[in-house]
Amino acid sequence: MDVTFNIMNFTKPDSLFNYGMKVSIYSEKMAESGSGWFKGGERISYYGNGIRKDINYYSKQYYTCSFTYKFLHDDDTVFFAYCVPYTYSDLMQDIFEIESDPARKAICSRRTLSKTLAGIDCDMLTITEKGGFEEMKAKKAVVISARVHPGETVGSWMMRGVLNFLTDPVNEEAKLLRKHFVFKVIPMLNPDGVINGNYRCSLAGCDLNRRWKVPNKNLHPTIYQTKKLIRDLHQEREVLMYCDLHGHSRKQNVFIYGCNNKNNPAQTRVFPLILSKLSRIFEFNSCRFGV
């Protein structure tokens, strides 16, 4: 049986659904034979539907995502998602696996950076090779975070790869990085939003990625504590890079939205330029440096 779904309250004027992206689908019947999440759906489109946000004719309109799915099994339960989900429980399982491996646990420690509004732990992992006092003191820091926007699950899948790589006890590149750097990793900046199924905001309805300039300790605790961490860490050993992992609803490829140092424009462009030379999926021309 073919069923067409129309989701009518999107707000962005364009979407990757118009450029080949498909819907993420999970069928319980198909999962019985080993299938997990997959991309599917037919006749996918995304368009302005003419419904205004208020009675003012000149107000912004809503947009509809439309797709058709053919149900193949009787008595099936099927889930649809914008991106393949990565839950707070998935993160806890990934961290548990790291901590259950003695070799990985020796180079990775965990502490609670902050409690969220709902009382959930926002965890931070410290990843580095252990050494003597002078050796540890000489190391510079790199801070990596993800999932400030709960709906951008691709940020967590990238973070999963980051954690698996950095905690690999035998990979020579990972060992070299841990020898020279201390990595502070915050895998999920907005666990409240993830747990409650928000797309962009926190439990208080705030877009936490718009609160970096003046975060409130009580209303935006994870942002406040992350900013404090970076400031204190920079005084202690210098933070060479902070990278926050996101997803984008309208652009393909991998790219960076970076800061701009007007006195030294090359400063924030060198790393992404090198990355574009080393990785065919990183697109330097898609980067922006206007923050």
N, C-alpha and C positions, 0 to 999 in steps of 0.2 A: 504494500500500500504506500502510495506517495503522499506525503504531507508537506505543505508549504508553511513555513514559519515567517512571520513578520514582526521584528522587534523594533518598536517605533519611537524610542526616546533617546537615541544617540544625539550627541551635541556637536561633534566635530564635522567639518564640512567635507571631509574625504576620508577614505579608509583603504587599507591594503586589500580589503575584500574586492575592490574594483580592479586590482592588479594581480589577480591569480591566487591570493591567499584563500584557503578553505577553512571550514569549521572544524574544530577539534571534537571528536565523537568517541564515546565509550558505550559499548553494548554488553550487557551482562551475559547474554546468550553467547556472543562471540568470544567473550572472555573465558568461557568454559573450555574453549579449545585453544587457549593460550594467547588470544589477541588482546592487546591493551588499547590505549588511546591511539586513534588514527585520524588522519585528515580526510574529510569527505564533504558531501553535500553537492547539489547541482543547482544550476540557475541562480548563482549567488550574485547579488547586487547590493549596492549601497547608494541611497539617493535622498535628496531633500523631499519631505513629505508635505510641506506646506502648513504643518501644524505649528502655530506660534507659541512661544513661551508665555506670553501674556496677551491681552486683548489688543495691544498696540500693534498695528499692521506692520510697523517697521522693526519690531522686535525680532530677535534671531529665531529661526525655525528649528524644529527637530528633524532628525534624519532616521531613515528606516534601513535596517539590514534584513534582506530577504533571502531565504534559501529553502531548497526542497530536499527532503531526505526520504529515501525508500526504505521502509521498515521490512526487514527480511524474515523476521521470526515472530511467531505468536507468543503472547505472554512475556514479552521482553521489556526490560527497563533500559532506556537509552538516555545518556547524559550528553548535553551539548555545552561546549565552552569556547570562549574567545581564544584562549591559548591552553596548551596542555597544563593542567593544574600542578602546582607544587605547594603543598600545605605546610603549616607549622609542624605537624606531626612528621612529615617527610624530613624536615630539617632536623628535628630531634633524633630521628632514626639515623640520619647521616652522621650527626655528631656522635651518637652512641657507637657507631661502627668505628669511628676514628679512635674514640677513647677505649674501645675494647681491644685494640691492637697495641700491644706494649711498645712496639717500635715507633708507631705513629704518635702515641700518647707522650713519648719521651721528648718529642719536638713540638708538641701542641698542648697548651693549657687553656682552660676555660674559666671565665668569671662573668658575673652578671654586671653589665654596664649600667643598666637602669631597669626599673620597673615601669611598665606601661600604665596607662590610665585604668586598665582592667586588672592590673596586678600581675601581668605576665612578664616573665623574664626576657629581657632583651640581652642576649648573650654576646660576648666578645671572645674571640679566640686569639691567642698570641702564639705565633709560629716562628720558630728560629732554632738554630743549632746552639746547644749549650756550650759555654766556654768560660775562660777565666775573666776576672774583673775588667782588665784592660781591653781584652778582646770584645767583650760585650759592650763596653762603654763606647768603643769606636764605631759600632754599627749604627747606620742611619735607619730611618723608619719608613715604611710604606703602609698606608691605611686603605683598606678596601671594604666597601659596604654594598648592600643591595636591598631591594624590595621596600624602598620608601613609598613607592606606589604599589599597592597590593596586587593590582590586576596585571602588572607587568611581570608575569611569571618567568619569562625568559631570563630576567635578571637572576632568579634563583637557580635556573639550570646552568647559567654561566658560572655562578658562584659555586655550584656543586663541582664543576670542573676545576675551578681555582683551588678549592679545598683538597680535592683528590690529588691534584698535582703538587701543591705546596707541602702536603704531609706525606708524600711518597718517600719512604726511607731509603730507597735505592736509586732513584732517578738522579743522575749526576747534575743536571741543570738545576733541579730543585735543591739539591744539597749545596750547590754553589750560591744560590740565592739566599738560602738560610744562613750560610756562613757569613754573608756580608750585610744582611738586612734583618731587621725585626719587623714582622708582618703583624699588624693589628687588623683583624677581620671581624666585621659585624655583618653576619649573613642575612639578618632580617631586621631592618630598621623600624618597620611598622607591623609587628606581629598582631596587634589588635585588629588592624584593617584586614590582614590576611585571614584571621580566624573568623571574622564576621562577614567576609565576602564582599568587602568594599572594593571598588575598582581603583580609586585614587586617594581617598581621604582616610583620616584616622578615626578613632572612636568618637572624637569631639567634632567630626566633620571638617577637619582642617587638612589642607594639602600640605603635608609636612615638608615637602620640597620647596615650599615658598616661605618657610619659617627660619631659614638659616641666618638671616641678618640679625634678627632680634628674637631668638627662641625664648619661650616662657618655660621656666623650670618645671612648673606644675602642669601646664597645658600641653607642652611639647617635650616631655622629659627625654625621649631618646635622642632628639636633635640637640637639645641643650647639652646632654652629657657627651655626645659625640664631638660637638664643637669644643667642649672643655677638654676632652681627651686629646684632640689634635693640637690645641694650644699648649697644653702641658707637655705633650710628647715632643713638640717642636723645641721647647725650651730645654728639654732633657737631651735629645739626640738628633734633632733636625728631621723634619718630615719632608722627604724628597717628592712624594707623590701621594695624592688622595684620589682614588677612583671609585665612583659610585655607579653601580651597574643598573641600567634601565632597559626598557623595551620601547619601541616607537610604533605608533599606529599607522603612520603614513609613509615611512621611509624604509627602504631595504638596505641590505649590507650592514656592516659593523663600522661605527664611526664614533667620534668624540665631540661632545660639546664642552669646550674648555674655557678657562679664564683667559683674559688678555692683559698682559703687562705692557702698558704703552711705552715704558722706558726700555723694555727688552722684549719685543714681540716674539723673538725666536724661542724664548724660554719655554713657553707652553706648547710650542709646535714641534720641537725636536723629537720627543718621544713618539707621538702619533705618526710623524713622517717616517721614522725608522720602522715602526710597526707596519706601515703600509708597504714597505719594501720587503718585509719578511713574511707577510701573510696576504694571500691573494683575496681573502674575504674582507680585509680591512680597507675601507675607501677613504683616502685622505681628502678627496674633493668634496665629500659629504660632511666633513668636519666644520664646526663653527667655533670661533674664538671671540665671542662678544660678551661673555658673562663678566 
